[in-house]
């Protein structure tokens, strides 16, 4: 049987070719743009993120003032617990003794208590970054001779338990009547006079560091100098002593 001859195109005749079918699963199987992410997938999470950010900002704006007021009230109460008796509002005499900003390690603030128009004592807040959990601040009072009256923990992130004992009288009472002249503010393990809390040496160091820092930045005014307010280490001046008392101020301070 004679073999069938293959069709050969004549001159000017194009050879008809069957279109090549793409392999399923290959890149050519999908038309251009078919792999783009659908807006239906992108829009919902983006919208959720925007709404969540707005709600967080709203909550922060609503709670910012109450939180600040609560912190101020806590500080006022603790100043009243550690300072000699006063009839003014010490918060209105706030004076920075260091350049470190509020809420940062190295910050030291001075508060002056007044009684019948004369300085009755001082309160100092001092913050360090040497606590077991980092930031740690104390507030302590000073009498007219510059000696510590009482100590309280102002802000602490220490873990509950041994670290929390740093604010108890069993530990803080050892600082009463002490100053840089008669006491070494370092734990005994470091060659100082502070009896550390058993199992909480780091927190004990933080308290010692904060007290020493506060005292080192405080200068007791000379008797008869006419300046009723204390000042910092030279660079920062105290408020004028002739400010009139506000009769609406809440009396406070230690008896």
C-alpha positions as CSV (number, residue, x, y, z in Angstrom):
1,X,0.0,0.0,0.0
2,X,1.6,3.2,-1.0
3,X,2.7,5.5,1.8
4,X,0.5,8.6,2.3
5,X,2.5,11.6,1.3
6,X,2.7,14.4,3.8
7,X,1.0,17.6,2.8
8,X,3.6,20.1,1.7
9,X,2.5,23.8,1.6
10,X,2.5,25.2,-1.8
11,X,4.3,28.5,-2.5
12,X,2.4,31.3,-0.7
13,X,0.4,28.8,1.5
14,X,0.9,29.0,5.2
15,X,1.2,25.9,7.3
16,X,-1.7,25.7,9.7
17,X,-0.5,24.9,13.2
18,X,-2.7,23.8,16.1
19,X,-2.5,26.1,19.1
20,X,-0.4,24.8,22.0
21,X,-2.5,24.1,25.1
22,X,-0.9,25.3,28.3
23,X,0.0,22.8,30.9
24,X,-2.3,22.9,34.0
25,X,-0.4,24.3,37.0
26,X,2.2,26.1,34.9
27,X,2.8,29.9,35.0
28,X,1.3,30.2,31.6
29,X,-1.9,28.6,32.7
30,X,-3.1,31.9,34.4
31,X,-3.7,35.0,32.4
32,X,-1.7,38.1,33.4
33,X,-2.9,39.7,36.7
34,X,-4.7,36.6,37.9
35,X,-2.2,36.1,40.8
36,X,-2.7,39.7,42.2
37,X,-4.0,39.8,45.8
38,X,-7.7,40.5,45.9
39,X,-8.9,43.7,47.7
40,X,-11.4,41.6,49.6
41,X,-8.4,40.0,51.4
42,X,-6.4,43.2,52.0
43,X,-9.1,45.6,53.1
44,X,-10.5,43.9,56.2
45,X,-7.2,43.6,58.1
46,X,-6.2,47.1,57.1
47,X,-9.5,48.5,58.3
48,X,-9.2,46.6,61.6
49,X,-5.7,48.0,62.2
50,X,-6.9,51.6,61.5
51,X,-9.9,51.2,63.8
52,X,-7.8,49.6,66.6
53,X,-5.2,52.5,66.4
54,X,-8.0,55.0,66.6
55,X,-9.5,53.3,69.7
56,X,-6.2,53.0,71.4
57,X,-5.5,56.7,70.8
58,X,-9.0,57.5,72.1
59,X,-8.5,55.4,75.3
60,X,-5.1,57.0,75.9
61,X,-6.6,60.5,75.5
62,X,-9.4,59.7,78.0
63,X,-7.2,58.0,80.6
64,X,-4.1,60.3,80.3
65,X,-5.4,63.0,82.7
66,X,-6.8,60.7,85.4
67,X,-3.6,58.7,85.4
68,X,-1.5,61.9,85.8
69,X,-3.8,63.1,88.6
70,X,-3.6,59.8,90.4
71,X,0.2,59.9,90.3
72,X,0.2,63.5,91.6
73,X,-2.1,62.5,94.4
74,X,0.1,59.6,95.3
75,X,3.2,61.8,95.4
76,X,1.4,64.4,97.5
77,X,0.4,61.8,100.0
78,X,3.9,60.3,100.2
79,X,5.5,63.7,100.6
80,X,3.1,64.3,103.5
81,X,4.2,61.1,105.1
82,X,8.0,61.7,104.9
83,X,8.3,65.5,105.3
84,X,8.2,67.6,108.5
85,X,4.9,69.3,109.1
86,X,3.9,71.9,106.5
87,X,0.9,74.1,105.7
88,X,1.6,74.7,102.0
89,X,1.4,72.4,98.9
90,X,4.9,71.1,98.3
91,X,4.0,70.1,94.7
92,X,3.8,73.8,93.9
93,X,7.5,74.3,94.9
94,X,8.8,71.5,92.6
95,X,12.3,72.2,91.5
96,X,14.5,69.9,89.3
97,X,18.0,69.3,90.8
98,X,19.3,67.4,87.7
99,X,18.9,67.7,84.0
100,X,17.3,64.2,83.6
101,X,13.7,64.4,82.6
102,X,10.8,63.2,84.8
103,X,10.3,59.4,84.6
104,X,13.9,58.7,83.7
105,X,16.9,57.5,85.7
106,X,18.9,60.3,87.2
107,X,15.9,62.5,87.8
108,X,16.0,64.3,91.2
109,X,13.2,66.7,92.3
110,X,13.1,69.0,95.3
111,X,10.0,70.0,97.3
112,X,10.0,72.6,100.0
113,X,7.6,72.4,103.0
114,X,6.7,75.7,104.7
115,X,5.1,76.4,108.1
116,X,4.0,80.0,109.0
117,X,6.0,81.3,106.0
118,X,9.3,79.6,106.8
119,X,10.8,76.5,105.5
120,X,10.1,73.5,107.7
121,X,11.8,70.8,105.8
122,X,12.2,69.3,102.4
123,X,11.1,66.4,100.3
124,X,13.2,64.8,97.5
125,X,12.3,62.3,94.8
126,X,15.1,60.4,93.2
127,X,15.0,57.9,90.4
128,X,17.7,55.3,89.3
129,X,17.9,52.6,86.8
130,X,19.6,50.0,89.0
131,X,16.5,48.2,90.3
132,X,16.0,44.5,89.7
133,X,13.5,45.4,86.9
134,X,15.2,48.7,85.9
135,X,13.5,52.0,86.8
136,X,13.1,52.6,90.6
137,X,12.4,55.8,92.5
138,X,12.0,56.8,96.1
139,X,10.7,59.8,98.0
140,X,12.3,60.9,101.3
141,X,12.0,63.8,103.7
142,X,14.7,66.0,105.2
143,X,14.6,68.0,108.3
144,X,16.0,71.5,108.7
145,X,19.5,70.0,109.3
146,X,19.4,68.0,106.1
147,X,18.9,64.6,107.8
148,X,16.5,62.0,106.5
149,X,13.2,61.8,108.3
150,X,11.3,59.0,106.4
151,X,11.6,57.0,103.2
152,X,8.9,55.7,100.9
153,X,9.1,53.8,97.5
154,X,7.5,56.1,94.9
155,X,7.7,53.9,91.7
156,X,8.9,50.4,91.4
157,X,8.7,47.5,88.9
158,X,10.2,45.0,91.3
159,X,8.7,41.6,91.5
160,X,6.3,41.0,94.3
161,X,7.8,39.3,97.3
162,X,11.3,40.1,98.6
163,X,11.7,43.2,96.5
164,X,8.5,44.7,97.9
165,X,10.0,44.7,101.4
166,X,12.1,47.6,100.4
167,X,9.2,49.9,101.4
168,X,8.6,48.4,104.8
169,X,9.8,50.1,108.0
170,X,12.0,47.1,108.9
171,X,14.3,48.2,106.0
172,X,13.6,52.0,105.6
173,X,13.9,52.8,109.3
174,X,17.7,52.4,109.2
175,X,17.9,55.6,107.1
176,X,16.1,57.9,109.6
177,X,18.5,60.6,111.0
178,X,21.1,59.7,108.4
179,X,23.0,62.0,106.0
180,X,26.1,61.8,103.8
181,X,28.2,62.9,106.7
182,X,27.3,60.1,109.1
183,X,26.2,57.2,106.8
184,X,27.6,55.3,103.8
185,X,24.7,54.8,101.4
186,X,25.8,51.4,100.0
187,X,25.0,47.8,101.1
188,X,27.4,46.2,103.5
189,X,28.5,43.8,100.8
190,X,29.8,46.8,98.9
191,X,31.5,48.3,101.9
192,X,28.6,50.5,103.0
193,X,26.3,50.8,106.0
194,X,23.0,49.6,104.5
195,X,21.7,46.3,105.8
196,X,20.3,44.7,102.7
197,X,17.1,42.7,102.5
198,X,17.9,39.0,102.5
199,X,17.5,37.7,99.0
200,X,16.9,41.2,97.6
201,X,20.4,42.8,97.4
202,X,19.8,44.4,94.0
203,X,16.6,46.2,95.3
204,X,18.5,47.2,98.4
205,X,21.2,48.7,96.2
206,X,18.6,50.6,94.2
207,X,17.2,52.2,97.3
208,X,20.8,53.1,98.5
209,X,21.7,54.5,95.1
210,X,18.5,56.6,94.9
211,X,19.0,58.1,98.4
212,X,22.7,58.9,97.8
213,X,21.9,60.5,94.4
214,X,19.2,62.7,96.0
215,X,21.4,63.8,98.8
216,X,24.4,64.5,96.6
217,X,22.3,66.9,94.5
218,X,20.9,68.7,97.5
219,X,22.4,71.7,99.2
220,X,21.1,72.9,102.5
221,X,20.8,76.7,102.6
222,X,23.0,78.5,105.0
223,X,21.4,79.7,108.2
224,X,20.5,83.4,108.0
225,X,21.2,83.6,104.3
226,X,17.7,84.9,103.6
227,X,17.0,82.1,101.1
228,X,14.4,79.8,102.7
229,X,14.6,77.2,99.8
230,X,17.3,74.7,99.1
231,X,19.0,74.5,95.8
232,X,20.7,71.9,93.6
233,X,24.4,71.4,92.8
234,X,25.1,74.9,91.4
235,X,23.4,74.9,88.1
236,X,19.7,74.9,89.2
237,X,18.4,77.7,91.5
238,X,15.5,77.3,93.9
239,X,12.3,79.3,93.9
240,X,12.2,82.6,95.8
241,X,11.4,82.3,99.5
242,X,9.1,85.3,99.6
243,X,6.2,83.6,97.8
244,X,3.0,84.0,99.7
245,X,1.2,81.0,101.0
246,X,-2.1,79.9,99.6
247,X,-4.7,79.6,102.4
248,X,-6.4,76.8,100.4
249,X,-3.5,74.5,100.5
250,X,-4.0,71.2,102.3
251,X,-2.0,71.0,105.6
252,X,0.2,68.0,105.7
253,X,3.5,66.6,106.7
254,X,4.8,64.5,109.6
255,X,4.1,65.6,113.2
